[in-house]
Amino acid sequence: VQLMESGGGLVQAGGSLRLSCAASGSIFSINAMGWSRQAPGKQRELVAAITRGGRTHYADSGKGRFTISRDNAKNTVYLQMNSLKPEDTAVYYCAASPRSDPRRFLEYDYWGQGTQVTVSS
């Protein structure tokens, strides 16, 4: 499975960004997809996840501001991020898992290269 992210960049606090991730390869093995992030000196955090059936899960840090969605026909997952804060600055990684409803980043087997999101104050 290969995952390719796009959509990162620099945005001012309060702004929005939409990340996209396209999956290719052995996509039949994918059930859940998610987005994880890692800031310098901090632990990786799973910020949002979505099952094949569309059930979503969010970390407290993104609830009410982030929305994850997926288009199974296009093998693509999205992360809409609104009301961005400087503390959202991190490298965001797309992830995929054969598990049905993984809630921790350790439960994801496939990872993209990451895309940088920088939120200026």
N, C-alpha and C positions, 0 to 999 in steps of 0.2 A: 504494500500500500504506500502510495506517495501522496503527500499533502502539500499543497502550495498556497501560502497565504498572500494576501494583498490588502492594501487599504490603510496601512499605517502612515504616520506622518506627524507633523507638528501642528498643534492646535492650541488656541488660548483657552484658559479656564472658562467653563460654561459652554464651550463648544461641543460639537458632535463629530464622531467618526464612525464609519462602517467598515468593518473588517470582513473579508471574504476568504473562504478556504475551499479549494477544489480538490477532491479526492480522485485518484486514478489507481490503476493496478487491480489488485484482488479486492475490489470493493464489496464483493459478496460476503466477505468476512466481517464487514463493519456493521455494528448495531448502533452504539451510541457515538456521538461526536461532541466535542467540547472545546472550550477555550481556556487556556491557562496563561498565567503571566508570572514574570519574575523580574523584580527590581533589583538593582545592585545591592548586595549585602542582605537581601531578604530571601525567605524561602519561596519556592514556587507555589503558586496558589491556583486552584481550579476555580475560575470565576463564573463559569456557566457551562451547562451541559444539556444535551437534548437527546432523547431516545429516538429510535427509528419511528415510533408512533407519535412523536411530537411532545412527549412529556418533558418539561423543563425543570432545571434545578439551578439556583443561583447562590453564590456565596453572599454573605451579608454585605460585603463591600460593593456589590453591584446591584443589589435589589432596588427596584424602582428606577434605575438609571440605565441598566443594560438589558437588551433583549436579544436572545439567541433564537435563530430560526434555521430551518434547513429545507432544501429542495431536493428530495430524494431522486427525482428524475434527472437532475443535473449533478447529483453527487456533490453538492455544495452546502456548506454551512456558513451562516453569517452571524456577526455580532454587531448590533447597533448600540453604540455607546453615546449617551446623552449626558448633559450636565457634567462634563468631564472636570476632574480636579487634578491639581498637580500630583497628588499621591497616586493617581492612576498611571503615571509615567512608568513604563516597564517595556520589556520585550514580551509580546503576546504570541503564544504558540497555539496553533490548531492541533487537536488531538483526536484520535479515533480509537475505538475499543470494540472488541468482539463481545464484550459483556453487555447485558441488556440495559443496565441502569447504574453505571459506575459513578460514584460520588467523590472519589479522590483521584488526584492526578496519577498516583501510582498504579491505578487500575487501567490506565490507557497504554496501549502497546505501540501505537504509531504516532509520530510527531512530525510537524513541519519544521522548517528552518527558523521560523520566528519573524515577526515584523515589529519594528520599533514604534512605540507610541510615546510621544513627548507632549506633555501638557504644561504650558507656560502660565505663570501667575500674572 
